Amino acid sequence: MRSPHRVFLCLATLTIVLSSAALWGARDFVAPKASNAGAYACKDTHPTEHVAAAVDVYNSSPKADIFITHFSDEGILPVFLVITNDGDQPIAVNNMQAELVTARRNKREALDLDDVFRRVAHIKGNSTNPNPHAGPIPLPGGTKNKKAQQQYDELTRAKFTAAAVEPHSTQSGFLFFDVQGVSQPVDGAHIYLTEIRNSNGNELMYFEIPLTPANAAGER
């Protein structure tokens, strides 16, 4: 006959397992609603070009709780990017380059979606693929791996993917940076955006956006 203590341990273990399964299957990622970029504390505005870009760091609770994936545990920094075009012509952001430069001059380019997924799903290798028709990254454990599938779906919903920002509109989404092994990746850091172009194909002045407001640098 099983002891009450042993039965209790079995029930507690089962509860934890079922709770974890529910966590990975219960909710879909919902992106934060973006305001005009000029309303954010961390921003760079170009009045003559009528464009503003802003960032908001999602590296700790409660903001990071919108994700199911614990990016900070994987050495990845999620940054919400908002670009507002108050001009009368569209701007192109399909070739935009984003770079994180820390206070200690560590430089990290924004990761591709596949590279982020490889990190969080613990898939070996990198995004370099000699065969462009080889298909998507195989999910570890196959299609039955619900956790990996939900992680991939979350990333595709979250990532900044806009090709353009139409006149008098705002586009937003997340950039992901590899900060594994980087000391203090946020305080004193900046994000630089280049290769944003106007309707004539001319590149706008680069954007330099602090990750923390100047008056809050010592609060984190």
N, C-alpha and C positions, 0 to 999 in steps of 0.2 A: 504493500500500500504506500502510495506516495505521501511524503510529509507535506503539511500545509506550507512550510517555507519553500519547498521545491516548487510546489504548484504556483505560489506567488511569483517566484522568479521567472517561471515559464510565461505567465500571463504578462508580466512587466516587459519581458523581451518581445513578446508578440505585439504588445501595444506600441513599442518603439518602432518596430519594423513596419507596422501598418501606418503609423503616423508619417514615417519617412516616405512611404509609397504614396500616401495621399498628398504630401507636399509636392512631389514631383509630377503628380497627375492632376492637381486640383485647379491650377490657375495658369493663365497665359500672361505673358509680359504686356504691360500697358505703359506706353511711353509717356513721360511727363509732358504736360501742355506747355508749349513755348510762348513766352511773351515777346514783345519787341526787344531786340538785342540791346537797345539803349537803356532798358530798364534794369539790366543786370549790373551787379557790383564789379564783376571782372569782365571788362570789355575794351574794345578799341573801336573808335568811331572815325570815319572819314567823311566829314561834312561836305567837302567839295565833290566827292564821288557818290554821296548819298547812300553809303553802305556802312553798316555796323556789324561787328562780330563779337560774340560773347561766349563765355564758357562757365560751366558750373561743375564742380568736382563731386562725384558720387562714390567716394571711397570709404564711407562709414555710415553707420545707422544714424538716423532713420532713412536717409535718402537712398542708401544702398539696398534697402529692403525691397525696392521695386524689382530687384533681380532675384531669381532663384539661385543662380550661380554666385558663389562667393568669390568674386574676382580678386579681392585683396589677398585671399589665401593662396591664390595662384600667381601672385606677383604682377597683376595687371591693374592698371589704373583706368577706370571709366571716366570719361569727361564728356559732359553734355555740351554740344556745340550748337549755337544759335546764330544764324546769319539773316539779317534784315536788309532788304533792298527798298529804300524809300525813293529811289529814282524812277524815271519814266521808261527806262529800257531794261531788259533782262540782263542778268550777269550769269556767266558760265562757271560752275564749280565742279564740273565732271573730272577735270584734271588737277583739282586742288591738292596741294601737298601740305601736310600738317606735321610739325616737328615740336617735340617737347624738349626744352632746354632747362635743366635744373640750375639751382643756385651755384652748384659746383661744376657747371659746364658739361654735365653729362647730356648727350644728345640722343634722343630716341624718336624715330619716325613712327607715325601711327601704324598699327598692325593691320594687315589684311584680315578679313573675316576668317579665312581658313587657318591662319596662324593663331588667332585667338582660340578657335575651336580646338585645334590640336593641343593647345596648352591646357584648357579647362577639361577636355575629355581624355587627356593623357595619352594622346596618339603620338607615336614616335615619327620623326622626320620633319621636313619643312615644306613650304609651299611651292618649292621649285619642282615643276613637273615636266619632264621632257616630252610627254605626250599630252597635248592640250585636249585630246578627245578621250582621255582615260576615265572621265566621269568624276562625280563628286567624291569627297573623302568618305571612305567606308566607316560606318559607325562601329565603334568597338562593341563586340557582342552581337553585331547584326542589327536588323530592323526591330528586334525585340527589346533592344536597349532603350527603354522609354526615357530614362534620364538623359542620355546623350542626345536623343532626338529633340527633347524639350530644350536642352542647352543650345542646340543649333537653331531651333526655331526662335528662341529668345534673341540670339545674336542677329539673325536676319531682320527681326522686327526692330531691334534697337539701333543698329549701325546707321550712321549718316550716309545716305545713298543718293541724295539729290543731285541731279545733273545741272540744274539751273535754279536761280531764284528770280521769279517773275517780278515785274514792277509792283511796288507797294505790297510786298508780301514777305513772309518769313519761312525759312526752312530750318529744320533742326534734326538732330540725331546724335548718336554717341560715337566718339573716337575712343580707341583703346590703345594704351601704351604699355610696353613691357618695362616694368620698373623693378623687376626682380634683382635684388642685390644692390639697388640704388638707395643710398642714404638720403632721407628727407626729400623725396621726389616732388613734394608739393610746395613747401615753404620757399618763397623766393623764385619759384620756377615761372617760366613763360611758355606759351604756345605760339608758334609762328605759323601763319597761313600764307602760302604763296600760290601762284598760278591760278588766281581768280581773275577772270577776264570780263571786259565789258562787251557790249553787242558788236563792237568793231574789231574784237579780237585783241585789244590792247590790255596788257596786264595791269591790274590795279596795284596801288602801293601795298606792300606786304602789311599784314596785320600782326601786331605784337600784343598778346593778351596775357596779363598776369593771372596766375591760378588763384591767388588770394588778393583781396583788396589791400592797398598800401596801408590803411589804418587797421587792418586785422592780421597783419603778418605774424604778430606774436601771440595770437589767440589759439593757434592750432597745436 
